[in-house]
Amino acid sequence: MLTLQSKWRYLVMILGVQLVVMALLSREGYHKRVTYFFQILRKLEASTGPGIGGSGLSGPSLHNQTGRDVYANLSLLGKAQTTEDNLPYCPKKSPLVGGPIHVTFPSGLTLAQVERKNPLVVRGGRYRPPNCEARHRTAIIIPHRNREHHLKFLLYYLHPFLQRQQLNYGIYIIHQEGNYTFNRAKLMNVGFREAMREEEWDCLFFHDVDLIPEDDRNTYICDAHPKHAAIAMDKFRYKLPYKSYFGGVSALTPQQYLKMNGFPNNYWGWGGEDDDIGVRVSLGGMLISRPALNVGRYKMIKHKLDQGNEINPRRFNMLAKTRHTWKQDGMNTVEYEIVRREHLPLYTNITVNIGTEKGLTPHTGKSQSQTPVTEH
């Protein structure tokens, strides 16, 4: 005799097949039918209890009554189309978006498991909706060094989070080579240039590796002004710490980014660069856009300050000079050397030598344009 869970899954499968057939037969009715389908699913899920979607990891630990499983219902999308011809545009508001997401950090998670959970993600960490044409093209830029433990959790949540929003997206990890002092903002300048060389993205999200979004209504698309997305972190008790704060996760169009001359290159170590960027937004004649507090929520993966990323003692003095330095230090002066480029299953990894405060490290001494790129 079939259990309630088995019956539910069988019904979902039948409804999924019907949805695909209807979508293929009619472009005009696509939005209404998809929306109606997921209204039915939400009612079924509410009547049968949380957790039926199945995470494939730690069972109930990824579910509770305050948020849903980020992978719920994504398997119903089916396989990617073999041709892009005649696909309807995705709805302006994705019917897959469901609101709060329950975030935990299950032990034993591996990148191989994340890859299996995201079968529609292709080489380089790229994704596009299988049954409609995305309205937005977003690149995620993640500065990184020695944070592999955090990275696997971010990828576990971020891939389905972005898929729920029906985005055409790519994820770029910008990895700083060597044990020199970390420079987050300079790595993001590198990420901007290298991502735009690969594709004409219309929005770029600059994303700390230790922040997990908790609500998929926090759309990863750009606004009319530079957007600060991570306005309510758990470490700040889900409140904005101060009005000009621009840290954690931010989003800019290429035009906005260049208008403020990108990010500063001279903040070595922890602190200061977020505030400098916030000042640059104002100096560029723009405002800061933010989502609602109950939407722009993030959970931080707890960690200690990294070796090589000690607090920058000069940050306040540097901030005081931003008004005079922003046009001379930024995207127009960034220098680096590509060490390795790898198009991996879940992301594009770009390992880069950004040197030290005195310039590129002595063993290279080359500008980025002089250095060949190694493809994998």
N, C-alpha and C positions, 0 to 999 in steps of 0.2 A: 504493500500500500504506500502511495506517495506521501511524503511528509509535506507540511505546509511550505517549507523552504523550496522543495523540489517543484511543487505546483507553481510557486511564484516565479521561479526561474524559467519554467516551461512557458508560462504566460508571457513573460518578458521576451523570450525568444520569438514567439509567434508575432507579438506586436512589433518587434524590431524588423522582422521580414516584411511585414505590411508597410511599415514606414519607408523602407528603402524602395519598395515597389511604387508607392504613391509619389515619392520624391522624384523618381525617374520619369513618371508619367506626366507630371505637371510641375513646371517651375514656379508658376504663380501661387500655387497652394502650399509651397514648401514650408514657409515660415509658420502658417497656421497649423499645419499638421505636426510639425516637429514640436511646437509649443504645446499643443493638445496632448501629444504622446507623453511628454515629460511631466505634464500635470497629472496624468494617470499614474505614472511611475511614482511620483511623490506621494500620492494618496495611498498607493499600494504599500510603499515603504513605511508610511506612517502607521498603517493598519497592522503590519506584520512585525514591526519593531526594528530597531537599528541593527546594522551589521550584516544584513543579508547580501549587500553588494560584495563583500568579501575582499580583504586586502591581500591575502596570500602570505602574510608575515606573522604577526602576533595575535591574530584573531581579534577578540573584542577590545584589545588594548588600543586600537586605532579608532574606536568609536565611542561616543557617549551622547547624551541627550542635548549637549550644548553645541554640537557641530557634527557635520557629516563626514563620511569617508571621501577623501578627495578623488578617489578612483571610482566612486559609485556611478554606474551607468555608462562609463566611457567605453566599455567593451561593446556596447550596442552600436557604435558608429560603423562597424564593419571594416572591410578592407579599402585601401585607397583606390581611387579610380585610376585606370591605366591611361586615360587621356583627360586633359583639362578642358576640352571643347564642350561648350554648352552647359557648363556648370552654373547654377544660379549663384548670385551673391549671398553670402551668409547674412542672417538677420542682423539688423543694427544692434539689437540686444540679444545676446546668445541665450537660447532656451536651456543650455546646459548649466548656466550659472545658478547656484543654489544658496549662496550666502556663507555663513560661518563654516569653517573647516576645523575639525578636531586634529590637533597636532601633538604627537608624542614622538619619542625617539627610541624605537625598538632596538634592542640589542641584537647583534648578529647581522644587521643589514649589510648587503654587499651591492656593489655596482652591477653585478650580473643580475641580481634580483630586480634592480631598478630597470635595467634594460628589458627584462622579460615583461615587466609591467607596462612598458611603453612600446609596443610593437610597431606603431606607426611613426616613431621617431627614426629618422634616417641618419646616415653618416654625417658627422659634424654637429650633431645635436639640432638638426633641422626638422621642422614639422610644418605641414599645412593641412587644413581640414580636408578630409577625404571626399566629402559630398557637397561642398560648396566653396565658392571663391572667397578667400579672406578679404576683409575690408581694410585690414591694418597689417603692416609688416614691422615687427619689433625685434631688435637685437638686444640681448641681455649681456652686459659686460660685467664680469666678476673678477676683481683684483684678487690675487691668490699667492700664498706661499705657505707650505707646511700645514695646510688645513684640509687634508684629504678626508678626515673623519667628519668634518662639518659639511664638506662638499657633497658627500653621498646622501646626506639627509636633505640638503637643499634640492638636489636633483630629483630625489624621490617625490618631493612635494611640488616643485616648481613645474616640472613637465606636465602633469595632469592639470595643474592650476591654469596654465596657459592654454592647454587644449580645451578646457571648459569655456574659455573666452573666444574660441574659434579664431585664433590668431595664426598668421604665417610668421613663425619665429625661428631664431637661431640663438644658441647659447655659446658664449665665448669666455673661456677661462684665460686670463692674462697672468701668467706665472712669472714671478720675478726670480731670475737666476741668481745663485750665489748667496752668501751670508751677509751681504752688505745691508745697511739700514733700509728698512722697508719704506716704500714711497707709494702710497695708495693712489693719490691723485694723478701722479705721472703715469701709473699703470693704466688708469682710465683714459688718459689722453692717447696712449698706445692703442687701447681697445677701440676707441672711436675711429682712429685712422685705419686700423686693419680691418675692422668690420665693414666700414664703408667701401674699402677696396674690393671686398668680396661681393657686396650686394648693395643696392640702393635702398637701405632701410629708411622708413619714414619716422621711426622713433627709436631711441636708444635708452635703455634702462641701465643705470649704474647701480650695482647690487652688491652689498656686503654678503660674504659667504655664510655668515652665521645668523642671518635673519630669514625666518620662514613666514610667509604671508598666511593669515588666518581667516581671510574672507575673500572669496573669488569675485565679489562685486567690486573689489579694488582693481579696476581694469588696467592692464599693462599697455595702455595707449597714451599718446601725448596729448597735452592740452594746448590752449592758445598761449599759455605762459609756461615756463619751466615748472615741473611738478615735483613736489616732495611727497612721496607715497607713504613712507614709513613714519607716520605722525603719531602713532600710538603703540609704542613698544611695551612689552611686559616689564622690562627693567625700569621704565619710567612710570609704572602703574597705569599704563595705557593713556598717558596724557602727553601733550606736546611740552617738552622741557622748557623751551623759551621760543618767542615769536619768530626769531630769525633762523631757527634751527633748520638745517638742510642735509642732515646726515642719514646714513643707513641705506636708503633706496631713493633714487631720484630719477627723473625722466626728462629728456630734452629732445626736440627735433634737431636735425643737423643744422638748420638755420639758427635756432636758438643757441646751440652750442658754439657755433662760430661767432655769433654776435657778442658773446661774452668772452671770446678768445679761449674757450675751453676751460680747463682746470689748471691750477698752478703746478709747476714742476719742482718747486723748491721747498716743499714741506717733507722733510725726512724724519721718520719716526711718527709717534702717535699724536694726533690732535692738531687742530687749527685749520686743516684744509677744508672741512665742511663749512666753517664760518667764512672762510675766504671765498668759497664758491657762492655762498649766499649773498655776499657783498657784490660779487661780480654780476649776479643776476640784476641787482639794483642799478649798478653802474652801466649795464647794458640797456637800461631803460625798460626792464621787464619786471613783472610781479611774480610772486610765488603762488602757484596753484596747489591746493591740497584736497584730498577726499575727506569725507566726513570721519569724525573720530571713531565711530562704531564700525567703519569699513576699513580704514587704513591701519589695521591691527597686525602686529608682528610678534612672533615669539623668538627670543634670542637663545641660541645654543650657548650655554654657559662655558666660559673658558677664562684662563688667566692671560695676562698681557704677554705677547710672544717675545721671545728673545730676538733681538734685532729690530724690535718695534717699540723701543722705550719711548717714554714721554718726551716730546720735543720741547726743550726749555726755551726756545726762541719764538715759539708760536705767537705769543701775544705781541711781541715787537714786530713780527712780520705782518700780522693782521693790521696793525696800525698804519702800515705802509701800502696796503692793498690798492688804495685809490690811486697811488702813483706808479704802481708796478704792474697792474693787471694787463696793460697793453704790451708790455715788454717780456712778460713771462706767462706762457700758456701754450696753446695749440700751435702758435706760430714759431715757437722756439724749441719744441720737444725734440730730443735726440735719443736714439736707442738703436739697438742691434737685435734683429731677429735671430734667435739661436735655433729654434725648431718650431715647426708648425705641424700639428697632428690633428687629422679629422677623425676623431674617435666616435664610438657609437652614440654617446650621450651628449657630447659637446666638442667644440673645436678648442684644442689647447694650443696657446701661443706662448712659448717660453722666450723670455726677452731679457737682454742685458740692458739695464737702464743706468748702470754705473753708480757713482756716488755723488756727494755734494760737489766734488771737484770736477765732475764730468764722467765720461765713459771710462770703464775700468782699463788699466794700462795694457792688459794683454790683448785688447781688441783695438781700441783707438779709432774705430771706424764709425762713420755715420750710418744710419739705417739704410739709406739709399745705396750705399756701397757694398752692402752685405747680401749675398744670395740667400733665398729662402729655401729651406729644406722641406720638401713635401713628403707626407706619409699617408 
